[in-house]
């Protein structure tokens, strides 16, 4: 079984305004609501690819119920913990001459509620996959990723981590199965600006030396690089298409990588599946569909 964790899920309310004018009443030209959160995105895309997972995390209030109901309606299994205070956040994304975002803060998570999550994670079995993705709300310990991985260290679980900077660097000692920084995030970890593939590969291998098994580097329009645990390096250019939406593309790449690995057991195939899936989301208004992914996969 695959499990994903989203600590701070959200309703993403995306509006298009033809000509946003501050200080005035503006009318929307288009409105959409998505069930947001990096782990939830991974679960949705896995489901689109025909792979079942269980989405874990915290929800609260009427927005939390909508997230739970909406995810279920999409065919994704969940086992969310309902918090006793607050509401799950609403993130407002305004698309006009420029794109603007207003992200909600999220509800308070109490120690006993966090303990409930730990107990659910304790039930994960050898051979399962766990995806830890996204930022940590300020109501949780900053080292929550480390605490989870230390707790599960004695089990044979493949843990994928999609996080940034110190959050990612601090878990390398627990040997995550896969990490997915982008090229800019990779440079930030080491205080450098990476300009060439050779430089990216050099620092990806440094993350391996610190404990990561497989390092997947996303490079937006330049494709992706994978340095795998067998000492192989794979570089793939992206499929061609018009970018319509960057939200969820990285999460989709994680889902695609997992799907590709489960299908063939080959890391090169996992890279291509990840790239095709991430691109399928970027080239559409929503998240990747199976049909779109396999059409793009033919071109890689």
C-alpha positions in Angstrom: 0.0 0.0 0.0 1.0 3.6 -0.6 0.4 6.3 2.0 0.6 10.0 1.6 0.7 12.6 4.4 -0.6 16.1 4.0 -0.2 18.1 7.3 -2.1 21.2 6.1 -4.7 20.4 3.4 -6.6 23.2 1.7 -9.4 24.1 -0.6 -7.6 25.9 -3.5 -10.1 28.5 -4.8 -8.7 29.6 -8.2 -10.3 32.6 -9.9 -9.6 34.3 -13.2 -10.2 38.1 -13.4 -9.8 39.8 -16.7 -8.4 43.0 -15.3 -7.8 43.0 -11.6 -8.1 46.5 -10.1 -7.1 46.9 -6.5 -9.5 48.8 -4.3 -12.5 48.1 -6.5 -15.1 45.4 -6.9 -13.8 42.8 -9.4 -15.9 40.1 -11.1 -14.5 36.7 -11.9 -14.4 35.4 -15.4 -13.9 31.8 -14.2 -13.8 29.9 -10.9 -12.5 26.5 -9.9 -12.0 24.7 -6.6 -9.4 22.0 -6.1 -8.6 19.8 -3.1 -5.0 21.0 -2.3 -2.0 19.8 -0.5 1.0 18.1 -1.9 0.3 14.6 -0.5 -3.3 14.8 -1.6 -2.1 15.7 -5.1 0.1 12.7 -5.1 -2.8 10.4 -4.1 -5.1 11.9 -6.7 -2.6 11.4 -9.5 -1.8 7.9 -8.4 -5.5 7.2 -8.5 -5.7 8.6 -12.0 -3.0 6.2 -13.0 -4.9 3.3 -11.5 -2.8 2.9 -8.4 -4.5 3.0 -5.0 -3.2 4.9 -2.0 -4.4 6.1 1.3 -4.3 9.9 2.0 -3.4 10.7 5.6 -3.3 14.1 7.3 -5.4 16.6 9.3 -8.8 18.2 8.4 -11.0 20.6 10.4 -14.4 22.2 10.2 -16.7 22.6 7.2 -13.8 23.0 4.8 -12.2 19.9 6.1 -15.4 17.9 5.5 -15.5 19.3 1.9 -11.9 18.2 1.3 -12.6 14.7 2.7 -15.8 14.4 0.6 -14.2 15.8 -2.5 -11.2 13.4 -2.3 -13.6 10.5 -1.8 -15.7 11.5 -4.8 -12.5 11.3 -6.9 -12.0 7.7 -5.9 -9.1 8.4 -3.4 -9.2 6.5 -0.1 -8.4 8.6 3.0 -8.0 8.2 6.7 -7.8 11.8 7.8 -7.8 12.9 11.4 -10.5 15.4 12.2 -9.2 18.2 14.5 -11.4 19.6 17.2 -10.6 23.2 16.6 -10.6 25.6 13.5 -11.1 25.0 9.8 -8.9 23.6 7.1 -7.4 26.5 5.2 -8.7 28.1 2.0 -6.0 29.2 -0.5 -7.1 31.9 -3.0 -5.2 32.1 -6.2 -6.0 35.0 -8.5 -5.1 34.8 -12.2 -5.1 38.2 -13.9 -2.4 40.4 -15.5 -0.2 38.8 -12.8 -0.8 35.8 -10.6 -1.4 36.4 -6.9 -2.0 34.1 -4.0 -3.4 34.4 -0.5 -2.8 31.3 1.5 -4.7 30.4 4.7 -2.9 29.6 7.9 -4.6 26.4 8.9 -6.0 25.0 12.1 -4.3 24.3 15.5 -3.0 20.7 15.8 -2.8 19.5 19.4 -0.3 17.0 20.8 -2.9 14.3 21.3 -4.1 14.7 17.6 -0.5 14.4 16.4 -0.2 11.2 18.4 -3.2 9.9 16.5 -1.2 10.3 13.3 1.8 8.6 14.7 -0.4 5.6 15.6 -1.7 5.4 12.1 1.8 5.5 10.7 2.8 2.8 13.1 0.4 0.5 11.2 2.4 0.8 7.9 3.9 -2.5 7.0 7.2 -3.7 5.4 7.1 -3.2 1.6 4.7 -0.2 1.8 5.5 3.2 0.4 5.1 6.5 2.3 5.2 9.9 0.7 6.0 12.9 2.9 5.4 16.1 1.0 5.1 19.8 1.6 5.7 22.4 4.3 5.0 22.0 8.0 2.4 24.2 9.7 3.7 26.2 12.6 1.5 24.3 15.0 3.7 21.2 14.5 7.3 20.5 15.5 9.8 21.6 12.9 11.4 18.2 13.0 8.2 16.2 12.4 9.6 14.6 9.2 12.6 13.4 11.2 10.4 12.1 14.1 8.3 10.1 11.6 11.2 8.6 9.8 13.0 7.7 13.0 9.9 6.0 14.3 9.7 3.9 11.1 13.4 3.3 10.7 13.3 -0.4 11.7 10.7 -1.2 9.0 11.4 -1.9 5.3 9.4 1.1 4.0 10.2 3.1 1.0 9.9 6.8 2.0 9.7 9.5 -0.6 10.3 13.1 0.6 9.4 16.2 -1.4 10.5 19.1 0.8 12.9 22.0 0.7 16.3 23.0 2.2 16.8 22.0 5.9 13.6 20.0 6.0 15.0 17.8 3.4 18.7 17.9 4.5 17.8 16.8 8.0 16.1 13.5 7.0 18.9 12.3 4.8 20.4 10.3 7.7 17.3 8.1 7.6 18.1 7.1 4.0 14.9 8.1 2.1 14.1 6.0 -0.9 13.6 9.1 -3.1 13.9 12.9 -2.7 12.8 15.4 -5.3 14.3 18.9 -5.0 14.2 21.1 -8.1 17.5 22.5 -9.5 17.0 25.9 -7.7 16.3 24.2 -4.3 19.3 22.0 -4.8 21.5 25.0 -5.3 20.1 26.7 -2.2 21.0 23.8 0.0 24.6 24.3 -0.8 24.6 28.1 -1.3 25.4 27.9 -5.0 23.7 28.7 -8.3 23.7 25.6 -10.6 24.0 26.3 -14.3 24.9 23.0 -15.9 23.8 19.4 -15.8 27.3 18.4 -14.5 26.9 20.8 -11.6 23.5 19.5 -10.8 24.7 15.9 -10.9 27.7 16.8 -8.6 25.4 18.1 -5.9 22.8 15.4 -6.3 25.6 12.9 -5.6 26.5 14.9 -2.5 22.9 14.4 -1.3 23.4 10.7 -1.9 26.6 10.7 0.2 24.6 12.2 3.0 22.1 9.3 2.8 19.5 9.7 0.0 19.1 6.6 -2.1 17.6 8.1 -5.3 17.8 11.8 -6.1 15.3 13.2 -8.7 16.0 16.7 -9.8 13.2 18.5 -11.6 14.3 21.3 -13.9 11.0 22.7 -15.3 11.3 23.3 -19.0 14.7 21.6 -19.1 13.4 18.2 -18.0 14.8 16.1 -15.1 17.9 14.3 -13.9 17.9 11.1 -11.8 20.9 9.9 -9.9 19.9 6.4 -8.8 21.1 4.2 -6.0 22.9 1.9 -8.4 25.3 4.6 -9.5 23.5 5.4 -12.7 22.6 8.9 -13.9 19.8 9.5 -16.3 19.0 12.7 -18.0 15.7 13.3 -19.9 14.4 16.3 -21.8 10.8 17.2 -21.2 8.0 16.4 -23.7 6.8 19.4 -25.8 3.7 21.3 -24.7 2.3 24.6 -23.5 2.4 25.2 -19.8 -1.0 26.2 -18.5 -0.6 25.4 -14.8 2.3 24.9 -12.5 0.3 23.9 -9.4 0.7 20.2 -8.7 3.3 19.5 -11.4 6.0 18.5 -8.9 3.6 16.4 -6.9 2.5 14.7 -10.1 6.2 13.9 -10.9 6.5 12.2 -7.6 3.4 10.1 -8.3 4.6 9.3 -11.8 8.0 8.2 -10.5 6.4 5.9 -8.0 4.0 4.5 -10.6 6.8 3.9 -13.1 9.0 2.2 -10.5 6.1 -0.1 -9.4 5.4 -1.0 -13.0 8.8 -2.0 -14.2 11.3 -1.8 -11.2 13.6 0.2 -13.5 14.7 3.7 -12.4 15.1 5.0 -16.0 11.4 4.1 -16.6 10.5 5.7 -13.3 12.2 8.9 -14.4 10.4 9.0 -17.7 7.0 8.2 -16.1 7.6 10.9 -13.6 8.5 13.5 -16.2 5.5 12.6 -18.4 3.2 12.8 -15.4 4.5 16.1 -14.2 4.3 17.5 -17.7 0.7 16.2 -18.1 -0.3 18.3 -15.1 1.6 21.4 -16.3 0.0 21.2 -19.7 -3.5 21.1 -18.3 -5.7 23.1 -16.0 -6.0 20.2 -13.5 -3.9 17.2 -12.5 -2.6 14.6 -14.9 -4.9 12.0 -16.4 -3.8 8.6 -17.4 -4.5 9.2 -21.1 -2.5 12.4 -21.1 0.4 10.8 -19.3 0.7 7.9 -21.7 0.4 10.2 -24.8 3.4 12.2 -23.5 5.3 9.1 -22.5 5.3 8.0 -26.1 7.4 11.0 -27.0 10.2 10.4 -24.4 
